């Protein structure tokens, strides 16, 4: 690591490595059997969350160097492929908050959540791998910001669903007993 380049810290490099492997898994999901895919996701989801939680907020010196790479069409291709692979296991319910701040049961899609995380991770990896310090600063900052605002909560929501699928338990819907807690 360069003493003058904080973007090349161990924390950031490990985040890039895990994000890159996650992207490879998502891109190759249709070439592995569904159970292997689900069990591998069960390992990646908490690891990505952990790596994201360790990122430090550091404002980039040149925010204009920020870029996004994954297009809407690419996201849609990933989403559609995942939805086909997951088929009847794609939709789930979870507890979340309504637009009025009230706790409620929401409907979710594993495919949508996984594709959203993929987009943020792919953009992060591609921007980080550019040759300039400004690109790496923006990549780390955006990854941190999007973890806080977007993909961190996506991962937190899908972990119990993926765990149940990996263990062969199809009862991933909230029960009345669980609702009584809230």
Residue pairs with C-beta under 8 A, 6 or more apart in sequence:
1 8
1 9
1 10
1 13
2 8
5 133
5 136
6 58
7 128
7 133
7 136
7 137
7 139
7 140
8 136
11 51
11 54
11 55
11 56
12 55
12 128
12 136
12 140
14 51
15 51
15 52
15 54
15 55
15 124
15 140
15 143
16 124
16 125
16 128
16 129
18 44
18 47
18 48
18 51
19 48
19 51
19 121
19 122
19 124
19 125
19 143
20 121
20 125
21 44
22 44
22 48
22 117
22 118
22 121
23 118
23 121
23 122
23 125
25 37
25 40
25 41
25 44
26 78
26 82
26 114
26 115
26 118
27 78
29 37
29 81
29 82
29 85
30 81
30 84
30 85
32 40
34 85
34 86
34 89
35 166
37 85
38 162
38 165
38 166
39 166
41 114
41 162
41 166
42 159
42 162
42 163
42 166
45 155
45 158
45 159
45 162
46 155
46 159
48 117
48 121
48 151
48 155
49 152
49 155
49 156
49 159
52 143
52 144
52 147
52 151
52 152
52 155
53 147
53 152
55 140
55 143
55 144
55 147
56 140
56 144
57 141
57 144
57 145
58 137
58 140
58 141
58 144
59 141
60 66
60 134
60 137
60 138
60 141
61 134
61 137
62 134
62 137
62 138
63 138
63 141
65 132
65 134
65 135
65 137
65 138
66 127
66 138
66 141
66 142
67 123
67 126
67 127
67 135
67 138
68 123
69 122
69 123
69 126
69 127
70 118
70 119
70 122
70 123
74 119
75 115
75 116
75 118
75 119
78 114
78 115
78 118
78 119
79 111
79 112
79 115
80 111
82 90
82 110
82 111
82 114
82 115
83 90
83 109
83 111
86 110
86 111
89 110
89 165
90 109
90 110
90 111
91 107
91 108
91 109
91 110
92 107
92 108
92 109
92 110
92 158
92 161
92 172
92 173
93 105
93 106
93 107
93 108
93 172
93 173
93 174
94 105
94 106
94 108
94 157
94 160
94 161
94 174
95 103
95 104
95 105
95 106
95 174
95 178
95 182
96 103
96 104
96 105
96 106
96 157
97 103
97 104
98 104
103 182
105 174
105 179
108 157
108 158
108 161
110 158
110 161
110 162
113 154
113 155
113 157
113 158
114 158
116 150
116 151
116 154
117 151
117 154
117 155
120 143
120 146
120 150
120 151
121 151
123 139
123 142
124 139
124 142
124 143
124 146
125 139
127 135
127 136
127 138
127 139
127 142
128 135
128 136
128 139
128 140
130 136
130 139
160 172
161 172
164 170
164 171
164 172
165 172
